[in-house]
Amino acid sequence: MKKISILVAENTVIQSIADPQYCFETVNYFLNVKGKPSMFDVQLVGVSNGIRLNKGRYSIHPDKLIDEVYKTDLIIIPALFGDINEALESNKNFIPWIVKQYKSGAEVASLCVGAFLLASTGLLKGKKCSTHWGFIDDFSKMFPDVNVQPGSIITEESGIYTSGGANSYWNLLLHLVEKYTNRETALLISKYFAIEIGRSSQSFFAMFKGQKQHNDEDIKKAQEFIERNIEEKITVEELAEKLAVGRRSLERRFKKATNNSVHEYIQRVKIEAAKRNMETSRKNINEVMFEVGYTDTKAFRTTFKKITGITPVEYRNRYNKIETESIQVE
């Protein structure tokens, strides 16, 4: 029987504590119905006898304190909530225990923004990691030695698992169920909870925020110029000339400030504009493509899919908010 320890942590999303417990105990239920023994021993584990979440509305009491758990097979770190630094500080007492258990053979899984607490242990250094798309820039700045995977819903490396944003953690839970049991059980659980199994990307949920949380005023001017002229074919040379800086200096400073190259930033701005257009207008794909400065259908489609994980047609069909006319180009 696999021992699963779900952390009862401060400053967390209560659902990300309750849902893993519900998931693995449901697996046990279905196994018992078939006359089979339970597969998981699920326990809530904390550093104190209880915590209050959501402005004190809810109280959670762990089954055991961490110093009472000498060995476990899987640690689940729930999603953090609110101020990240405050959340990390309030949960720092978990860190030595997580490291000790991992070194003793336990696997560790973080849900959504719980990746910040996992990274604070040092166990993610040099490893792949996913987290909520809205926190990727902050995560990269705080943990530059972690290999962030912006579009991924699940990462797995050396017994460490991470998940993408919000309800994407259900895909990780299904992945763990399949790993510890079998595909048949994972499919049963996915149907029971109405969760799409096998979803691998969160890119199409992401909203590009412009990456202006830096102090380089020249780079902010370059960003603003790009965003005002999405229909134009902007070159690095043109931007450098407008700012009266050298091309190499511009590229170096742009990358440092935004974590994107100039070319990557231009692509992201254009694709974000295309996404918004597809969500709210009746324009066909060609019209949208021309409005964001693309003339080559193949190049537009390739770039769109690279950034969002799906094709323009798939995105439009999924997110368009009004009755649409027939789409002419894929």
N, C-alpha and C positions, 0 to 999 in steps of 0.2 A: 504494500500500500504506500502510495506517494504522500509524503507529508508536505502540505502547502501552508505557508505562513504568509498571511495577508497583513501588511503593516497598518495598524491603527495610528495614523500620523496626524499631526496638527496641520491646520491650514490646507486641508485637502477637500476634494470633491467627494461627497458622501457616496455617490453612486459608484465611484471607482473602488470603493471598499465593499459595498454590498453586491455589486454585479459579479465580481469574480467568485465570491462565496456562493451566490445563487447558481452560477454556471457549473461549478465543479460539484456542488451538492445535487444538482439536477442530473448530472452524469451518473452519480451514485444511485439516484432514484431509478433511472431507467435500467441500470444494470441489475438492481435488486428486483425490479419487475420481471426481468428475464431469468430470475433465479440465480444470478451471479453475485459475487461479493462486491462490496464497495471498492472503488479504485483509489479514492482520495480521502485523506484525513485532513480536513480543512479547519484551520484555526486562525482567529484574529489575534495578532501579537502586537503588544505595545510596550512603551517605556513607563507608563503610568496606568493606574486602574481605570481611567476613563478620560475621554476628551469630549468637548462640546464643539459642534460645527454649525456653520450657517447662522452666525450671530447668536449662538446658544440655543437654537431651536431643536437641535438633535444631540443626543448623548450616545456615545458608543463605548462599550466596555469590552476590552479584549478578553479572550479566553485565557491567555497566558502573558506574562511579562517576558521580555527578551532574555533575561538571565535565567528563566525557567526552561528555555528551549535550547537544548544542547546540540541538537542536530535536526536539520530540515532538508527537504529535497528541492523545494522551489520557494523563493521569496517573491512576493508581488508588491511592488511599490506603487501606491495609488497616485492619481493625478494631483499635483499641487494646485493651490488656488490663491489668488490675491498677490500681494507683493512677494516676489520670488526670494529676495534676500531674507525677508522675515520668515518665510516658510522654511528655508534652508536652516536658518538659525534655530528655529523651534524644533527641528527634527534632527539636529546634529548628533544626538545621542544614539541614533540608529546606526550611524556610519561604521563604527568599529565592529558592531555585531554583524552587519551585512558582509563586511570584508572577511571576517573570521569564518562565517558560514560558507562563503564562496570558496575560500581556500580549503575548506573541509569537504568540498564536493557539491555544495548546493548550486543550483542555477538561480539566476536573478532576472526578473522581468519588470520593466517599468511601464506604466500606462501613461500615455500622453505627456504632460508636463512633469510627471514624476521622473523623467529623464534627468532633470536638474539635480535631484537628490542622488540618483544613481551615479551621475558624473562626478558628484562631490566626493564619492568614495575613491576615485582614482581608477576604478575598474574598467572604465570606458576608454582610458587613454590609448590612442592608436587604433581604436575599434570603431566599427560602424554604429550609427545611432540614428533613430528617428524621433521626432517629437512633434508637437502641434505646429502646423505651418506658420502660425502667427507669432511663434516664439523662436524661430530658427535663427534670426539675426542676433537676438540677445544671447541665445545659447552659444552660438559660435564665438561671440566676443568673450563670454565667461569661461568657455572651455575650448580654446583654440586647438588643443591637441586631440580632440575627438573628431572623427570623420563623419560629419553630419550628412545624412541622406535626405535632402529636402522633400522629394516626392514620395518617399517610401512609407507604406503603412506599417510594415513589419521589418525589423532587422534581427538577425540571429548570428552571433559570433561567439565562439568559445563559451557556450553556456550562458550567454547574456542576451536577453531579448528586449527590444524596445518597440513601441507602437507610435503611430501618428496621432493626429489631433482628435480630441473629443471621443465620439463613439467608435472611432477606428480601433480602440482597444479591444472591442469585441472580436475583431478579426484576429488579433493576437491570442485572445482566449481560445478561439476555435482552433488556431494553429497548435496551441499547447495541448488541447484536448485530443487532436488527431495524433500528435507526437506520442502522448502517453497512453492512448488507447488504440484507435484505428480510424480509418476514413469513414467507415459506416457510422460510428458513434458521433464523429464530428458533423457529419451531414444531418444526423438526427437532431443534434443540438442546434445546428444552424436553422433548421426548419422550425423547431420549437420556439426559438427566440426571434424568428423571422429576420435573420441576419444573412446577408449575401456572403457566401463563403468564397474565398479565393481572391477577394478584391486586394489589389497590390499597390494602388497609388492614391494619394490624397491631393495630387497636384491640381486636379480640376476644382477642388474646393478652395484653393488658395486665392487670396486677394493681395495683389501687389501693393505695398504701402509706400513705395517711393524711397525708402532707405535714406532718410534725411537726418537721422540722429547722429550727426557729426558736426564738427566745427570748421570744416574747410569751405569757406564762402565761395571760392572759385568753382568748386565742384558742385555746390548747390546751384550756382548760376547755370552750369552745364546741364544739370538735371532738369532745371526749369525750362531751359531752351528745348531740350529733347521732348519734354511733356507738352510744350506749346506747339510743337511742329511735328506731330506724329505722322502727318501725311507726307512728309519730306524724306528723302534719302540722305540722312545725316552721316557725315564721315568724321573720323577722329581728327583729321587734319583741319576740317572746318571748325570744329569745336576749339581746337588748340589755337587757331588763328583768332577767333572771337575773344578768347580769354588772354591772348598774348602770352602764352606759355608754350614750351616745347612739347612735342607729341609724346615723347617718352616720359616726361615729367607728368603730363596729364594722365596718361595711362596708369602710371604708378600711383599717383595720388587718388585717382578715381577708384582703383581696386582697393586701396587701403581704406577709403571712406565708406564704400558701399558694399564691399565683398563681391562686386561684379566688375567684369571688364566693361569698357564703354560699349562695345558691341553687344554684350549680354544685356546690359541695361536698356539699350535701345530696343532690343527684341522684346524684353519683358514689358516695357511701356506700351509698345505697339500691340502685343498680344492681349494685354489687360484691356486696352481700349476696344479691341475686337470682341473680347468676351462680353463686355458691357453692352456693346452694340447688338450682339446676337441675343442677349437676354431680353432686350426691350424694344426691338424694332422688327419690321417686316422685311428688311433688306435681305437679299440673298447673299450667299457666301462671297461671290465675286464683288458685289458692291461694298461689303464690309472690308474685304481684302484691299481694294483700291483706296478706301478711306484711311487706312492705316499705313499706306505707303508701299504696299506690295503690288507687283505686277505679274509675278510668276506664281501660278497656282500651286505648283509642286513645292516651291520654296516656302510659301505661306503655310501649306498643310504640314510640311515637315517641321517647321519651327513651332507651329501651334501644338502639334502632338508632343514634341520634345519638352515643351514647357508645361503643358496641362496633362499629358498622359493619354489624351483621347483626340480624335480628329475634330475639325470644325463642325462637321455635320453631326457627329455624336454629341458634341457640346450643345449645339443649337437645339437638337431634339430633346435633350435632357432638361435644359434650363430656360428655354424661351418662355416668357410669361404671357404671351398673347397668341392668338390664332396666327399661324404663319402661312405664307404662300409656299409653293413647292420650291425646294432647294435645288439649284441647278448644277452646282459643282461640289464634289467631295474633295 
